[in-house]
């Protein structure tokens, strides 16, 4: 259509419900059509989608996940597990990454892929991120008070960077938990950096000015622009587990891992390899100059008390950095 002598082209997403095959009333048809339209938007703009039994199952599952997440947030029942990070040369425990988990009504864990996606789509990611950050800082302060000055790493989603309260939230939680800022590391993905570029730079710089470390997670899987490493106050690069998993059998993955390690070392950035599952991977990473690693070979995600036991055993053996 034309507006003020300019031509505008719009796309549409359509959801279709068929009477009487999948609906027996007007209200049900509208509800099903709305659900199908939502699915069409997910599939991409300017498309259509028919309501189906599979979509009904997906809707029911989504509703269940949403209810579990809301209840967990209301009751502060999110589970935070910690996966230790190790010095690949000395086998010292140098810190841990906090990983959020959600349980359903039966006590079984819901895949993070499901509830994180729902949290981002529903806007609950802000509450979720704040609770995970606070719990991680509380636990890191307990490690510190027990004589284990370990840094905890926490993921920050791209959506959290779209808000203006992230810096204030980080500062408030550090003050509330009494955790010195040098024991907190925030992990961000490349997608978080490219959204609202100018605001992201300001927020990262403000966080860095507090003394909080910043890590670029999953480096190599997105845009991997070298300008990020120049413009953003980053301290750590994390090699995505997909490259680590394939590096022994795939020469291109090995080349990518080698290039990332060389790049990080030349820029005086710490390098962390995630997803280490075999001794071959660990040994190869060590030989390439990767200093820090995490993965199931070294230690699985574990509850706070188990992580405390790992730190205690490591200290007794002399394998803990202070």
N, C-alpha and C positions, 0 to 999 in steps of 0.2 A: 504494500500500500504506500501511498505518497503522503508525506506530512511536511508542510512548510517547503514545498518544492524539492523534497528529498525522498528518494525511494528507500523503503525499509522492508527487509525480508525476515520473517519470523519462522521458526520451526515449531513443531508440536509433538508432544509425546502422548500417545493414546493408550488407554487401558480398556479392554473389551470384556464384558461379561455377557453370556448368552443365556437367554430364558427359553425353556425351563431347565436346561441341562445342568447349570451350576448355580442356579438361584431360583427361589420360588416366590420372592416378593421384591417390590421396588427397593426397599431399604437394603436387602441383601445384594441385589444387583449393583447398586451404587457402591456399596462397601467393597464388593469384589472388583468392580471396575477401578475403583480408587487404588486398590492394592496392585492390580495389574499395571496401572499407570505408573506407580512408584517403581515397579520392576522395569518398566520401559525406560524410565529416566536413568536407572542404574546401568542399563545396557547401552545407553548412548542417546544423544539428542535426536529428535526427528525420527522416532521409531514407534512401533506399537507392540503390545503384548497381550495375549489372551490369558484370562484367568484359568487356572488348572488346579487339579488336586495336589500336584507337586508344590505349587505356589502356596496352597493352603497349609501344607505341612511346613513349608519354610516360614510362613507367617506365624504359625503356632510356636515354632521353635524360637523365632525372633522375639515374640511376646514373652516367652518363658525366660529367655536370656535377659531381656529388659527388666522384668520383675525381679529377677535374682540380683541384678546389678544395683537397682534402686534400693532394694532391701539391704544389701551389703553396704552401700554408701550411707544409708540412714542409720545403720547400726554399727558403722565402722568395723565391718567384718571382712574387709578385703584381706587376702593373704599375701604377704610379701616374702618371697624366697630369695636367698642370696647365693649367687654362683661365684666362687672364689676366683681370683686372678692370681697367676703365678709368674714369677720370674723364671723364664725358661732355662736360664743358665744355672742359677743357684737353687731353684725349686722353692724360693721364699714365697710366702703368701704376701702379696702387696696390696690387696684390697678385695672388693667384691662388687658385683652388680646386683642391684635390687630389681627383682622381676615380680610383677603383680600377677596374682592368680585369683580366680573366682570359683567358688563351689556352688553346686546346685542344691536343691532340697534334699537330695540323697547323700550329699557329702562328696560327690564326684566332681572333679575339676572340669570346668568348661574351657574349651580351647580359647586362648587369648585372641586368636584370629577372629573369633565370633564376638566376644564382648568388647574388645577394643574398637572394632569397626562400629558396633552399635553405639558405644560411648561417643565416638566422634560424630556420628550422624545425628544423635539425639542431643548433643551438647553437654552430656554428662562427663565428657573427657576432662573438663576443668575441675570438677569436684574429685574425679578419680585421680588425676594427676597431683592435686594438692594433698590428698590423703596418702598416696604412695610416697611422695616426697617427704612428708612429715614423719611417717613411720620409719622410713629409711634413715632419716636424720636422728630420730630417737634411738634407733638401734646402733648407729655408728657412735653416738655419744656414750652408749653403754659399753661398747668395745673400748672406747677411749678411756673411760673411767676404770675399766678392768685391766688397763695396762696394754691394750692392743690398739695403737693409733693407726687405724686402717681407714683408707678413703673408700667411700661408698659412691657408686655411680648410679644415676637415675635417668631413665629415658624421658625426654620431653617431646610431646607430639607436635606435629606441625600446627594443629589447631590451637594449641596453647600459645603459640607465637602470634596468632592473629589477635589475641586479646592484649590489652594495655596493662594488665595487672601482674604479668609474670614476674617482673623484677621485684615488685613490692611483695609478692607471695614468697619468693625465695628469701628475701631479706627478713620477712616476718617469721618464717619457719626457722631460719637459722637462729634468730634472736630467741624465739620461743623454746627451742630445744637446747640452746646453749652449745651448739656444735660449732667449733671453729670452722670458718669457711674453707680452709685448706683441706679439710677432710670430706668435701663434697665435690663431686664431678657430675656435670649434666651432659647427657648424650643427646645430640640432635642429628636428624637425618638431612640429607641433601634437599629433600622436598621442603623441609621446614625453612631452609635458608633462602630458597628462591621466591617464596611467597612474601609479599610486602617487604621488599629488599631493604629499603631505607630503615623501616621500623625494626627489622630484625638486627641490623647492624647496631643500632642504638641499644637494643635490649641486651644483646650479647656483650657489648662493651661495658654496659653498666654491671652486668653479672660478673664479668671478668675483673672489674675494678673492685668488687667485693672480696676477691681472692679465690673465687670458685673456679675450678678447672672446667674446660669445655672440650668435649670430644665429638668428632664427626663420625657418626655411626654408619656402617654399611658402605664405606667409601668404595667407589668403583661400580656400584650398581645403578647409579642414577646419571646425572649430568657430569659429575666428576670434573667440574670446572676448576682449573688451577687458580682462578681468581679468588675462589673461596679461601684458599690457604693464605692469600695475600691480604684480603679485605677483612676477614673475620679473625677475631682473637682466639684462635684455636690452639689447644695444647696437645691433643691426641688424635690420631687417625686409627680407626678400627677397620681391619680387613674383614669383609663380609664372609660368612661361613660357607657360602656357595663356592667361593674360590678356594678356600682351604680344603673343602671336601673333595674337590676335583683336581687339586694341584699335583697329586702323585701320578694320576693317570692321564691328565690332559695338559699338554705342553702350553697351550694358550693361557690356561688358568695359572700355571706356574709362572709364566712370563708376567702376567698381571700382578701376582703377589710380589714377585721380585721387584717390579717397577714401583709399586706402592711403598715397599720397605725402603728402597733406595731414595725415593722422593722424601719420605718422612724423615729419614736420617739426615739427608742433606739440608732439610729445613729445621733441624733440631726439634722435631716433633716426636713425642712418644708414639710407638706403634704397638697396637694390640691385635692379635689374631684371635678370632672367636670361632667356635665350632670345632675345636681340636678333638678328634675322636680316636686317633691311632698314634702309636709311637713314631711311625714313619713321618706323619705330618709334623709332630712336635720337633723331631730331629731336623727335618728339612727347614722348618721355620727358623730354628736356632742357627743353623748354618748360614742362612740368608741374612741374619742380623736382626731378626725380630726378637725383641727383649721380653715381651709380656704376652701371655696366652690364657685363654679360658676355653672350657669345653668339657664334655663328659669324661674324656680320658683323665683330666686333671681333677675335676670335681663337678658333680651335678648340682643344680639349684637345690637349696636346702633351707629348712626353717632356721630362725634366729639362733635357737639353742644349739643346733647341730653346727652352725657356723662358728659359734663360740667355742665348741669343742675342737673344731679344726684349728682355730687360732691358738687354743691352749696347747694342743699336741704339737703344733708347729713351733711354738715358743720353747717348749720343753726340749725339742730336738735341735733348737737353734736355727730353725728355718722360718724366721719371721722378720720382716724388715720393720724397723722403727724409725 
